[in-house]
């Protein structure tokens, strides 16, 4: 799932080399934290939050197939 996030977010942003994805796993739940340049944050969020919502939906669907619980958090500087 981390590779999927890295690929999709990398295609959305202007500076993919600046995107940092950290993963924490606690008690059956995985949280992905995404940090990017301030100028790239709107590209990840999308108009009205549609893009970040779609990413969360895709991650959730993939996680449910594996009986996992996943969330995606965006770290804004």
N, C-alpha and C positions, 0 to 999 in steps of 0.2 A: 504494500500500500504506500509505503514511503517513496518508492520509485515512481509510482503513478502520480503522486503529488508533485514530486520534483519535475516530472515531465510536463504536466499540465500547467503548473504555475510558471515554469521556465518559458513556456510558449506565450504566456499572457503578459509577462513583464518585459520592460525594456532592458533591464540589467539582470539577467538570470544568474550571473556569477555572484551577485550580492544576496541572493535568497538563502536564508538559513532555515533549515527544518530540524527541529529537535523533537525527540519522541520520549515520552515517559510512560511507563507501564506500572499501574498499581491495582491490585486486587481485581484482576480481570478486565480492567479498563485501560485503553491506550489513548493518550492525548497527544496530538501533533500540534506543535507550536511553530508558526511560520512568521519569520521576520524578513522584512524587505526594506528597500529604500523608501523614504516617504513619498517620492514621486511615483513609485510603483504600487503603493497601497490601493489607490482608487482602481487600478486595473484588476487587482485581485478581488476587491469587493464588488465591483461592477455597479451598474446603474440600479439604484434602489436595493443593493445587496443581492441581486440575482445571481451573480457569479459565485460568490462565497456560499450562498445557499445551495447552489447546484453541486459544488464541490463536496459540501457536507452530506448531501443526499447520496451522491455516488459512493463516498466513503462508507456511509452507513449501510448501504445495500451490500457492498462488498464484505463488510464486517459481519453482517447478519448471516451471510452464506457460510461463514467460518465460525459462527457462534461466538463472536467477539463484540465488544462494545468500544466504539471509537468516537472521538470528537476532534474537531479542528478549531484551534484558537489562533487568531491573528494578533500578533504583537505589534502595536503601533508605537513608534518612537516618540 
